[in-house]
Amino acid sequence: MSGRWLRIATAMAGAVLVLPVIGLAAPAAATAVSYSTLQCPAGAHTLAPAGSHLYPETGNGGYTSLHTLVHLVYNAATNQFLPGNRVVLTDRATECLSSFSLDFERRSANAKAGPDMTVRSVAVNGRPARFTFVQPTYPGDPHGQNDPNPAAHEASQVNPVGGPEHNPLPPACSPELPSTRTPPDALDGTQCPANKLVVTPAAAVPSGSVFTVTVSYTGRPGVHNDGDGTTEGWFRAPDGGFVTTEPVGSEDWMPLNDYPAAKPTYDFSDTVNAGKTVLANGVLVSVKHNPASAGFPGGSVTWNWHSPAPVASYLVEDSVGNYRLTERAADNGTRYYEAQDLGIPAKQRRKNMAIMNLQQNITEFESQFSGSYPFTSDGVVVGTPPASFEEEMQTMITFAGGFINTDVLYHENFHQW
């Protein structure tokens, strides 16, 4: 069948019938109509229920997330995403959409470790789309998500906001405290950052249709500051970046639908400096060495990982660095990956490896209580940055600060179910 489609306006309440073109002429009485003429709403800028005060800004409505291709072009020496860096999101519209949004914290008040990125272009189904960044509005705002009242866009950890102006409205976002020593209510009543990337396609997206969104961006990835002053996201390592993102730090290095229930499958095709290793969710598919280029005078390498299982937004793993990676297969076919940063002293790496080698036995033991292991791979990565916590990144558990602990490995591995 041809890839072309015929759009025909019908007399039934303005409905649009979509027919495949199979070489037949359209009926003489039919009138072609562009989807851009349809009157469609904008997708919601949050998935949090009305009255929420725990990350009320997260998630985006009007579509479901199906698959994400992450293609980082990352210079580990400068900690910069280079031209060509992009993500391709495949989604299904749950309603007719004139616009929709993504979560992307491209800049942060944390000038030292926060992100500083720039969106270069956005395309929907291959066609250039308009985009802008807006503040979140508190969920359930009767005046809509573009409420002109500044009080509808304020941060707080409680409901109502309160704050110095005694704002009686619910919060639109959680505050980003600069440190764990900052009083919890210090930023209550301040304006939320504009972290909603709103995309307006050239033509409205029909309900039920599958569409792709390509966001190209460059700059420095970073961490997100939480309401308790801790951080998560992309931690700078001496030789790259270490990713541990719970609960919302994924949006500090990639645009996405940053809500736990939005669980697309993933492919990663990351091009990095020659000699660097990429660690991601799922299974390693291939490693390709590339010649020198303008962005990588010393050459580059492209690592391809594939996660056949859906991944929650806070469990997306994509670390880059001087890791020694090993892989082995269990009798049942499950692949086990073990990676450590070579910056960890050799003696400590040996201690770590003795614990990492227990993961298969731990998985089999925990399967007695939780049922069969749900994925085709499992793994551990030990990085050097002093991140706030260890995390059960799906199929690639992260340990920070150069150390791993047996009890914590049991705990984080149990989260894989």
C-alpha positions as CSV (number, residue, x, y, z in Angstrom):
1,M,0.0,0.0,0.0
2,S,1.2,3.5,-0.7
3,G,2.3,5.5,2.3
4,R,-0.1,8.3,1.3
5,W,-3.5,8.8,2.9
6,L,-6.6,10.6,1.8
7,R,-8.4,12.8,4.3
8,I,-12.1,13.3,3.6
9,A,-14.5,15.6,5.5
10,T,-17.8,14.0,6.3
11,A,-21.1,15.5,7.2
12,M,-21.2,13.7,10.5
13,A,-20.6,16.3,13.2
14,G,-17.4,17.5,11.4
15,A,-15.7,14.1,11.7
16,V,-12.8,13.3,9.5
17,L,-12.5,9.9,7.8
18,V,-9.0,8.8,6.9
19,L,-8.8,6.4,3.9
20,P,-5.7,4.8,2.4
21,V,-4.9,5.9,-1.2
22,I,-5.0,2.8,-3.4
23,G,-5.1,4.4,-6.8
24,L,-8.8,5.3,-6.8
25,A,-9.9,8.9,-7.3
26,A,-11.7,10.6,-4.5
27,P,-15.5,11.0,-4.9
28,A,-16.4,14.2,-6.7
29,A,-18.4,15.4,-3.8
30,A,-15.7,15.0,-1.2
31,T,-13.7,17.9,0.1
32,A,-10.1,17.5,1.3
33,V,-9.4,19.0,4.7
34,S,-6.1,19.5,6.6
35,Y,-5.8,18.5,10.2
36,S,-4.5,21.9,10.9
37,T,-8.1,23.2,10.5
38,L,-9.4,21.0,13.3
39,Q,-10.2,22.7,16.5
40,C,-8.2,20.6,19.0
41,P,-7.3,21.3,22.7
42,A,-3.8,21.6,24.0
43,G,-2.5,18.6,26.0
44,A,-2.4,18.9,29.7
45,H,0.9,20.2,31.2
46,T,0.7,17.8,34.2
47,L,-0.5,14.3,35.1
48,A,-0.7,15.0,38.8
49,P,-4.2,15.0,40.3
50,A,-5.8,18.3,41.5
51,G,-4.5,19.4,44.9
52,S,-1.1,17.6,44.6
53,H,1.9,19.2,46.4
54,L,4.5,16.5,45.7
55,Y,5.9,17.3,42.3
56,P,2.6,18.6,40.9
57,E,4.5,19.8,37.8
58,T,5.4,16.4,36.5
59,G,3.9,14.6,33.5
60,N,2.1,15.7,30.4
61,G,-1.3,14.7,29.1
62,G,-3.0,14.0,25.7
63,Y,-0.7,11.1,24.7
64,T,0.9,7.9,25.9
65,S,4.6,7.2,25.6
66,L,5.4,4.2,23.4
67,H,9.2,4.3,22.6
68,T,12.1,6.6,23.0
69,L,15.4,6.7,21.0
70,V,18.1,8.5,22.9
71,H,21.0,9.6,20.7
72,L,23.5,11.5,22.8
73,V,26.5,13.1,21.1
74,Y,28.5,13.7,24.2
75,N,32.0,15.1,24.7
76,A,33.1,13.6,28.1
77,A,36.1,15.9,28.3
78,T,34.0,19.1,28.3
79,N,30.8,17.6,29.7
80,Q,28.8,18.9,26.7
81,F,26.2,17.6,24.3
82,L,27.3,18.4,20.8
83,P,25.3,19.2,17.6
84,G,23.5,16.1,16.5
85,N,22.4,15.3,20.1
86,R,18.7,14.4,20.1
87,V,15.9,12.3,21.4
88,V,13.1,10.8,19.2
89,L,9.9,10.1,21.1
90,T,7.2,7.9,19.7
91,D,3.8,8.6,21.2
92,R,0.1,7.8,20.7
93,A,-2.4,10.7,20.9
94,T,-5.2,10.0,23.3
95,E,-7.1,13.1,22.1
96,C,-6.8,15.5,19.2
97,L,-3.9,17.8,20.0
98,S,-3.2,21.3,18.8
99,S,-0.1,21.3,21.1
100,F,1.5,19.1,23.8
101,S,4.3,19.4,26.3
102,L,7.4,17.6,27.6
103,D,9.4,18.1,30.8
104,F,12.8,19.5,30.3
105,E,14.9,21.5,32.8
106,R,17.3,23.1,30.4
107,R,18.6,25.6,32.9
108,S,18.8,25.7,36.7
109,A,19.5,28.1,39.5
110,N,22.3,25.7,40.5
111,A,24.9,27.3,38.3
112,K,27.7,24.9,39.3
113,A,26.1,21.4,38.9
114,G,22.7,22.2,37.2
115,P,22.0,21.9,33.5
116,D,22.6,24.6,30.9
117,M,21.2,23.3,27.6
118,T,19.6,24.8,24.6
119,V,16.9,23.4,22.4
120,R,18.0,23.8,18.7
121,S,14.9,22.4,17.0
122,V,11.8,20.3,17.4
123,A,10.1,18.3,14.7
124,V,6.8,16.4,14.7
125,N,6.5,13.6,12.2
126,G,9.6,15.0,10.5
127,R,8.1,18.5,10.0
128,P,9.5,21.5,11.9
129,A,7.3,22.5,14.9
130,R,7.1,25.6,17.0
131,F,8.2,25.3,20.6
132,T,8.4,27.5,23.7
133,F,8.9,27.0,27.5
134,V,6.3,27.9,30.0
135,Q,5.8,27.6,33.8
136,P,3.6,24.8,35.2
137,T,0.2,25.8,36.6
138,Y,-1.2,24.1,39.7
139,P,-3.2,20.9,38.7
140,G,-6.9,21.5,38.4
141,D,-6.7,25.3,38.0
142,P,-10.2,26.3,36.8
143,H,-8.6,29.2,34.8
144,G,-6.6,26.8,32.7
145,Q,-2.9,25.9,32.4
146,N,-2.1,29.4,31.1
147,D,-3.6,31.2,34.0
148,P,-2.4,34.8,33.9
149,N,-2.4,35.1,37.7
150,P,1.2,34.7,38.9
151,A,0.0,33.1,42.1
152,A,-1.0,30.1,40.0
153,H,2.6,29.3,39.2
154,E,4.2,29.3,42.6
155,A,6.3,26.7,44.4
156,S,5.6,25.1,47.7
157,Q,5.8,21.8,49.6
158,V,2.4,22.3,51.2
159,N,-1.1,23.0,50.0
160,P,-2.0,25.9,50.0
161,V,1.2,27.7,49.0
162,G,1.1,30.2,51.8
163,G,4.5,31.9,51.7
164,P,5.2,35.5,52.3
165,E,2.1,36.6,50.3
166,H,-0.2,34.1,51.9
167,N,-1.1,32.5,48.6
168,P,-4.3,30.4,49.1
169,L,-3.8,28.4,45.9
170,P,-2.2,25.0,45.6
171,P,1.4,24.8,44.5
172,A,2.3,24.5,40.8
173,C,5.8,22.9,41.5
174,S,8.0,21.6,44.2
175,P,10.7,24.0,45.3
176,E,14.4,23.4,44.4
177,L,16.3,24.0,47.6
178,P,20.0,24.8,47.1
179,S,21.2,22.6,49.9
180,T,20.0,20.2,52.7
181,R,20.7,23.1,55.2
182,T,18.1,25.4,53.6
183,P,14.9,25.7,55.6
184,P,12.1,23.6,53.9
185,D,9.8,26.6,53.4
186,A,12.5,29.0,52.2
187,L,11.3,29.1,48.6
188,D,7.5,28.8,49.3
189,G,5.8,31.4,47.2
190,T,8.6,31.8,44.6
191,Q,7.8,31.5,40.9
192,C,8.2,28.0,39.3
193,P,10.9,27.7,36.6
194,A,9.6,27.4,33.0
195,N,10.4,23.7,32.6
196,K,7.5,22.8,30.3
197,L,8.6,22.4,26.7
198,V,5.4,23.1,24.8
199,V,5.4,21.9,21.2
200,T,2.9,23.2,18.5
201,P,3.1,21.0,15.4
202,A,2.5,22.3,11.9
203,A,-0.8,20.3,11.9
204,A,-2.9,19.1,14.7
205,V,-2.3,15.5,15.8
206,P,-5.4,13.3,15.4
207,S,-6.7,11.3,18.3
208,G,-5.4,7.7,18.2
209,S,-2.6,8.4,15.9
210,V,1.0,7.5,16.5
211,F,3.4,10.4,16.0
212,T,7.1,11.1,16.5
213,V,8.7,14.1,18.2
214,T,12.4,14.8,17.6
215,V,14.0,17.3,20.0
216,S,17.6,18.4,19.1
217,Y,19.5,20.1,21.8
218,T,23.1,20.9,23.0
219,G,24.8,22.1,26.1
220,R,25.7,20.8,29.6
221,P,23.5,18.3,31.4
222,G,23.2,18.5,35.1
223,V,21.4,17.7,38.3
224,H,18.0,18.6,39.7
225,N,17.7,20.1,43.2
226,D,14.8,18.6,45.2
227,G,12.6,20.0,47.9
228,D,14.9,18.6,50.6
229,G,18.1,20.0,49.0
230,T,19.4,16.7,47.7
231,T,20.2,16.3,44.0
232,E,19.8,13.7,41.2
233,G,20.3,13.6,37.5
234,W,23.5,13.8,35.5
235,F,26.5,14.0,38.0
236,R,29.8,15.2,36.6
237,A,32.5,12.6,36.8
238,P,36.2,13.3,36.0
239,D,35.8,11.3,32.9
240,G,32.1,11.8,31.9
241,G,28.7,11.6,33.6
242,F,27.1,9.4,36.2
243,V,23.3,9.1,36.0
244,T,21.0,8.4,38.9
245,T,17.7,10.2,38.6
246,E,15.1,9.4,41.2
247,P,12.6,11.0,41.3
248,V,12.6,13.6,38.5
249,G,16.3,14.1,37.4
250,S,15.9,12.6,34.0
251,E,14.6,15.9,32.7
252,D,17.9,17.5,33.5
253,W,19.6,15.7,30.6
254,M,16.8,14.8,28.2
255,P,13.3,15.9,27.4
256,L,10.6,13.4,28.3
257,N,7.2,12.7,29.8
258,D,8.6,12.8,33.3
259,Y,6.0,10.8,35.1
260,P,6.4,7.3,36.6
261,A,3.5,5.8,34.7
262,A,4.8,7.1,31.4
263,K,6.9,4.0,30.5
264,P,8.1,3.7,26.9
265,T,10.6,1.2,25.7
266,Y,14.1,2.5,25.0
267,D,16.9,2.4,22.5
268,F,20.2,4.2,23.2
269,S,22.6,5.1,20.4
270,D,25.2,7.3,22.1
271,T,28.3,8.6,20.4
272,V,31.1,9.5,22.8
273,N,34.9,10.0,22.8
274,A,36.9,7.1,21.7
275,G,37.9,4.9,24.7
276,K,34.7,5.9,26.7
277,T,32.1,3.4,27.8
278,V,28.3,3.9,27.7
279,L,26.1,2.1,30.2
280,A,22.3,2.1,29.7
281,N,19.2,0.0,30.4
282,G,18.6,-3.4,28.7
283,V,21.2,-5.3,26.7
284,L,24.2,-4.2,24.8
285,V,23.6,-4.6,21.1
286,S,26.7,-3.3,19.4
287,V,29.8,-1.0,19.7
288,K,30.9,0.9,16.6
289,H,34.3,2.8,16.3
290,N,34.2,6.0,14.3
291,P,37.0,8.0,12.6
292,A,38.1,11.4,13.8
293,S,35.6,14.2,13.2
294,A,35.2,17.9,14.0
295,G,33.5,17.1,17.3
296,F,35.8,14.3,18.2
297,P,39.3,14.9,16.8
298,G,40.6,11.8,18.5
299,G,37.8,9.6,17.1
300,S,34.5,8.4,18.7
301,V,32.6,5.3,19.5
302,T,28.9,4.6,19.3
303,W,27.3,2.3,21.9
304,N,23.9,0.8,21.1
305,W,21.8,-0.5,24.0
306,H,18.2,-1.8,23.7
307,S,15.6,-2.1,26.5
308,P,12.7,-4.3,25.3
309,A,10.9,-3.7,28.5
310,P,9.2,-0.3,29.3
311,V,11.2,1.9,31.7
312,A,9.7,4.4,34.2
313,S,11.0,7.9,33.8
314,Y,13.1,7.9,37.0
315,L,14.8,4.6,36.1
316,V,16.4,5.6,32.8
317,E,20.1,4.9,32.9
318,D,22.7,6.4,30.5
319,S,26.1,6.9,32.1
320,V,29.4,7.6,30.2
321,G,32.9,7.3,31.4
322,N,36.1,5.2,31.9
323,Y,34.3,2.1,32.9
324,R,35.5,-1.5,32.7
325,L,32.5,-3.4,31.5
326,T,32.1,-7.2,31.7
327,E,29.2,-9.3,30.5
328,R,28.2,-12.9,31.2
329,A,25.1,-15.0,30.6
330,A,23.4,-17.2,33.2
331,D,22.1,-20.7,32.4
332,N,18.6,-19.2,31.9
333,G,19.9,-16.7,29.4
334,T,19.8,-13.6,31.6
335,R,22.7,-11.3,30.9
336,Y,24.6,-9.8,33.8
337,Y,26.7,-6.6,33.4
338,E,29.3,-5.4,35.8
339,A,31.0,-2.0,35.4
340,Q,33.3,0.0,37.6
341,D,35.0,3.4,37.0
342,L,38.7,2.9,36.6
343,G,39.2,5.9,38.8
344,I,38.4,3.7,41.8
345,P,41.5,2.3,43.4
346,A,42.4,-1.2,42.3
347,K,42.1,-2.7,45.8
348,Q,38.6,-1.2,46.2
349,R,37.6,-2.4,42.7
350,R,38.5,-6.0,43.8
351,K,36.4,-5.7,46.9
352,N,33.5,-4.2,44.9
353,M,33.7,-7.0,42.3
354,A,33.4,-9.7,45.0
355,I,30.1,-8.2,45.9
356,M,29.0,-7.5,42.3
357,N,29.6,-11.2,41.5
358,L,26.8,-12.1,44.0
359,Q,24.1,-10.5,41.8
360,Q,23.1,-13.6,40.0
361,N,22.7,-15.6,43.3
362,I,20.8,-12.7,44.8
363,T,18.5,-12.5,41.9
364,E,17.8,-16.2,42.0
365,F,17.2,-16.1,45.7
366,E,14.8,-13.2,45.5
367,S,13.0,-14.9,42.6
368,Q,11.8,-17.5,45.2
369,F,9.7,-14.7,46.8
370,S,8.8,-12.5,43.8
371,G,8.5,-14.9,40.9
372,S,10.6,-15.1,37.8
373,Y,13.0,-12.2,37.2
374,P,11.1,-9.8,34.8
375,F,13.9,-8.7,32.5
376,T,16.4,-10.2,30.1
377,S,19.4,-8.5,31.8
378,D,20.6,-7.3,35.2
379,G,23.6,-5.2,36.1
380,V,25.6,-3.0,38.5
381,V,27.6,0.1,37.8
382,V,29.9,1.7,40.5
383,G,30.7,5.3,39.8
384,T,32.9,7.8,41.5
385,P,30.6,11.0,42.0
386,P,29.3,11.3,45.6
387,A,25.6,11.2,44.5
388,S,22.9,11.5,47.2
389,F,21.9,7.8,47.1
390,E,22.2,4.4,45.4
391,E,19.4,3.6,43.0
392,E,17.6,0.7,41.4
393,M,18.0,1.9,37.8
394,Q,16.2,-0.7,35.7
395,T,18.6,-3.5,34.9
396,M,21.6,-1.3,35.8
397,I,21.8,-0.6,39.5
398,T,23.9,2.4,40.4
399,F,26.3,2.8,43.3
400,A,28.0,6.1,44.0
401,G,31.2,7.2,45.6
402,G,33.2,4.2,44.4
403,F,31.8,1.7,46.9
404,I,29.1,-1.1,46.9
405,N,27.4,-2.7,49.9
406,T,26.0,-6.2,50.0
407,D,22.9,-5.3,51.9
408,V,22.1,-2.4,49.7
409,L,22.6,-4.6,46.6
410,Y,20.0,-7.0,48.0
411,H,17.7,-4.1,48.5
412,E,18.1,-2.4,45.2
413,N,18.0,-5.6,43.3
414,F,14.6,-6.5,44.9
415,H,13.3,-3.2,43.3
416,Q,13.8,-4.8,39.9
417,W,10.4,-6.5,40.4
